[in-house]
Amino acid sequence: MEKEEIFNKIADIISDQFDVERSTITETLNFKTDLDADSIDFVEFVLELEDTFNAEISDEDAEKLNTIDEAVNYILAQQSK
């Protein structure tokens, strides 16, 4: 899967889950500060990422994901394993 396709899928998840206008979502969007996501919101988001991309994301790795770009790069790295 290409980086742009992964970004679009993650942006769609964010748009749906956090009720954010899709056109305002950029690579630098920060999950915790820009979305005002609490820990439950973030866990649900990570679970959705796992389902969407058929990936295992450890709690330790999830804590390091702050922006969409970091999430995209993480998914890319997981797919190449």
Secondary structure as a PSIPRED ss2 file (coil, helix, strand):
# PSIPRED VFORMAT (PSIPRED V4.0)

   1 M C   1.000  0.000  0.000
   2 E C   1.000  0.000  0.000
   3 K H   0.000  1.000  0.000
   4 E H   0.000  1.000  0.000
   5 E H   0.000  1.000  0.000
   6 I H   0.000  1.000  0.000
   7 F H   0.000  1.000  0.000
   8 N H   0.000  1.000  0.000
   9 K H   0.000  1.000  0.000
  10 I H   0.000  1.000  0.000
  11 A H   0.000  1.000  0.000
  12 D H   0.000  1.000  0.000
  13 I H   0.000  1.000  0.000
  14 I H   0.000  1.000  0.000
  15 S H   0.000  1.000  0.000
  16 D H   0.000  1.000  0.000
  17 Q H   0.000  1.000  0.000
  18 F H   0.000  1.000  0.000
  19 D C   1.000  0.000  0.000
  20 V C   1.000  0.000  0.000
  21 E C   1.000  0.000  0.000
  22 R H   0.000  1.000  0.000
  23 S H   0.000  1.000  0.000
  24 T H   0.000  1.000  0.000
  25 I C   1.000  0.000  0.000
  26 T C   1.000  0.000  0.000
  27 E C   1.000  0.000  0.000
  28 T C   1.000  0.000  0.000
  29 L C   1.000  0.000  0.000
  30 N E   0.000  0.000  1.000
  31 F C   1.000  0.000  0.000
  32 K C   1.000  0.000  0.000
  33 T C   1.000  0.000  0.000
  34 D C   1.000  0.000  0.000
  35 L C   1.000  0.000  0.000
  36 D C   1.000  0.000  0.000
  37 A C   1.000  0.000  0.000
  38 D C   1.000  0.000  0.000
  39 S H   0.000  1.000  0.000
  40 I H   0.000  1.000  0.000
  41 D H   0.000  1.000  0.000
  42 F H   0.000  1.000  0.000
  43 V H   0.000  1.000  0.000
  44 E H   0.000  1.000  0.000
  45 F H   0.000  1.000  0.000
  46 V H   0.000  1.000  0.000
  47 L H   0.000  1.000  0.000
  48 E H   0.000  1.000  0.000
  49 L H   0.000  1.000  0.000
  50 E H   0.000  1.000  0.000
  51 D H   0.000  1.000  0.000
  52 T H   0.000  1.000  0.000
  53 F H   0.000  1.000  0.000
  54 N C   1.000  0.000  0.000
  55 A C   1.000  0.000  0.000
  56 E C   1.000  0.000  0.000
  57 I C   1.000  0.000  0.000
  58 S C   1.000  0.000  0.000
  59 D H   0.000  1.000  0.000
  60 E H   0.000  1.000  0.000
  61 D H   0.000  1.000  0.000
  62 A H   0.000  1.000  0.000
  63 E H   0.000  1.000  0.000
  64 K H   0.000  1.000  0.000
  65 L C   1.000  0.000  0.000
  66 N C   1.000  0.000  0.000
  67 T E   0.000  0.000  1.000
  68 I H   0.000  1.000  0.000
  69 D H   0.000  1.000  0.000
  70 E H   0.000  1.000  0.000
  71 A H   0.000  1.000  0.000
  72 V H   0.000  1.000  0.000
  73 N H   0.000  1.000  0.000
  74 Y H   0.000  1.000  0.000
  75 I H   0.000  1.000  0.000
  76 L H   0.000  1.000  0.000
  77 A H   0.000  1.000  0.000
  78 Q H   0.000  1.000  0.000
  79 Q H   0.000  1.000  0.000
  80 S C   1.000  0.000  0.000
  81 K C   1.000  0.000  0.000
